[in-house]
């Protein structure tokens, strides 16, 4: 699988909404039984694309915040 060079500009609110909608629709199409695997694969691809351990650790902690789990680096 070829990875594309990341963009350096931020997404607009409209872009963010479109991407999130696509993520949700994809998970719906895959079904509940494959959603967790899809999210794990998506996370690994995103971590690779971010390519910065500190930023990734901060994002993991932020995502876990208020969900009853503490993220441990």
C-alpha positions in Angstrom: 0.0 0.0 0.0 1.5 3.4 -1.0 1.3 6.2 1.5 0.6 9.7 0.3 2.6 12.7 1.5 0.5 14.5 4.1 -0.9 18.0 3.3 0.5 20.9 5.3 -2.8 22.9 5.3 -5.5 22.4 7.9 -8.9 21.1 7.0 -11.9 23.4 6.9 -14.9 22.7 9.1 -16.6 21.5 5.9 -13.7 19.2 5.1 -13.8 17.8 8.7 -17.5 17.2 8.5 -17.2 15.4 5.1 -14.3 13.2 6.4 -16.2 12.3 9.6 -19.3 11.5 7.7 -17.3 9.3 5.4 -15.8 7.5 8.4 -19.2 6.9 9.9 -20.7 5.7 6.7 -17.8 3.3 6.1 -18.2 1.9 9.6 -22.0 1.5 9.0 -21.3 -0.4 5.7 -18.7 -2.7 7.4 -21.1 -3.5 10.2 -20.7 -3.7 14.0 -18.6 -6.9 13.8 -15.9 -5.2 11.7 -16.0 -1.7 13.1 -13.4 -2.3 15.8 -11.0 -3.8 13.4 -11.5 -0.9 10.9 -10.9 1.7 13.6 -7.7 -0.2 14.7 -6.4 -0.3 11.2 -7.4 3.4 10.6 -5.5 4.3 13.8 -2.4 2.5 12.7 -2.5 4.2 9.4 -3.0 7.6 11.0 -0.2 7.0 13.5 2.1 6.2 10.7 1.1 9.3 8.8 1.4 11.6 11.9 5.0 10.2 12.3 5.5 11.9 15.6 5.4 9.9 18.8 4.8 12.8 21.2 1.9 14.1 19.1 0.4 10.6 18.8 0.6 10.0 22.6 -1.1 13.3 23.2 -3.9 12.4 20.7 -4.4 9.0 22.4 -4.7 10.7 25.8 -7.1 13.2 24.4 -9.3 10.5 22.8 -9.4 8.5 26.1 -10.3 11.6 28.1 -13.7 11.4 29.8 -14.2 7.8 28.6 -13.2 6.2 31.9 -9.8 4.9 30.7 -6.4 6.4 31.3 -4.0 6.3 28.4 -0.5 5.1 29.5 2.4 5.8 27.2 
